[in-house]
Amino acid sequence: MVSLRLSALFISLGAATAVTAATLRPEPVQPITPHQVTDAAKVELGKKLFFDPRLSKSGFISCNSCHNLSMGGSDNLASSIGDRWQQGPINSPTVLNSSLNLAQFWDGRAENLKAQAGGPIANPLEMGFTHELAVEVLQSIPQYVEEFKQVYGNANFTIDEVTDAIAVFEETLVTPNAAFDQWLKGDDEALTDQELAGYMLFKNSGCVACHNGVNLGGSSYQKMGVIEPYQTDNPAEGRSAVTGADADRFSFKVPTLRNVELTYPYFHDGAVDTLTEAVDIMGRLQLGRHFTDQENADIVAFLKTLTGEQPQITLPILPPSHDKTPRPIPFD
């Protein structure tokens, strides 16, 4: 049976008190399952490319720079630092579990990971290169040429194969077996009373209307500031930058809550440093709900149960540059 504290929560929500954790299922959320690798050679190639800074103009920035796999797949900055120390306009989303999203980037302009992978390479604020020059660098490295030939059957690879390999690697970056997943699969002891109380508040307050599915988010676009406007100096327009529809202004892809305790700061502008503040703001602006300090703490406790097993990555040994490999372009 649930504790007296949790029973009191059910009374406040209009639910029966004679309830066990098991009776709370089925849920609008599914557990994450481990990724099954079908092409290990392509994954290994993609991993090398993900960590290779030579895909940037300066030879200093890799995919991992902004999506650091030691830091929850993000960089813990309000916005990432790119080529020539330029700061990007928007917070870098986590790459972990990104394959479970309906699209990529905050505005959904990339339909999948492959389309996303090419964006930062050619973005002058990020890696500052061009697709053609990035491929030229890779084509000049004999070990890469041989590896692409083995994986794709053709040594004359293009950016299409480069982004495909990166995407295949990124698809492996899922984080199963979080405490919440264990609970979803039937382990009634996986969550504490406070964590379970937090989940019930999360569910019954309406958070699951947007943060649902296996990724607890990433499955829809929603306006930031439904009940109250969100105050920000960030210039990002949201989904309207893609659709051109004024109705889509300030609508963003709902971020995943998986591993959310690792991926601070929060929101598209990275303006909020703590989960406590994020829960307070989202309650007021999106739901019209002013959570008490205890309710807020309960929800935060639940959110921390969404941290799954982090990918255990063996750092790749990158192929050495050749004498004819174009050298990085230094900052002015």
Salt bridges, closest charged atoms under 4 A:
GLU27 OE1 - LYS203 NZ 3.25
GLU44 OE1 - LYS47 NZ 3.42
ASP52 OD2 - ARG54 NH2 2.89
ASP83 OD2 - ARG84 NE 3.49
ASP107 OD1 - ARG109 NH1 3.08
GLU147 OE1 - LYS48 NZ 2.94
ASP160 OD1 - LYS114 NZ 2.70
ASP164 OD2 - LYS42 NZ 3.34
ASP181 OD1 - ARG258 NH2 2.98
ASP188 OD1 - ARG25 NH2 2.95
GLU228 OE1 - ARG284 NH1 3.68
GLU237 OE1 - ARG249 NH1 3.99
ASP246 OD1 - ARG249 NE 3.90
ASP280 OD2 - ARG284 NE 3.17
GLU295 OE2 - ARG289 NH2 2.98
ASP298 OD1 - ARG5 NH2 2.41
ASP332 OD2 - ARG84 NH1 2.89
